[in-house]
């Protein structure tokens, strides 16, 4: 089974829309606002953007792994991933390697890193055979097509979080 051109184009378009919206929001705030934490134990917009960048870079590396040809529907787990990551009633702890490490971020550097991570994901969407299974530490056996949907849902989740932070300003 393989993913079709329309499925991949839809994924790419949806990812471009969500990352453009998030980037526009990040670019519209000053350093103080970007680094504002809405409460104890909560992340700032800058920390959310850093988290997404760290996650994107990790996924981009995973997509370089040589996979096995998929022997099932390469989109079989998309609904599962969507229900997990777009369930806004649940809170999740990020794995340590993608937890933001700073309290204060330089807006220009932050935005450059975010844009670079998005560009790397986009590059992988176009370059990779998304119909391969890889063994990912967090997801187990997952197709590259499914993991790209995770990236979309993860970014959508954090876009909502950024909007909530903005509402707290």
Helices and strands as residue ranges (DSSP letters): H 5-27, H 31-34, H 45-62, E 68-69, H 78-85, G 96-98, H 107-127, E 132-136, E 140-143, H 144-168
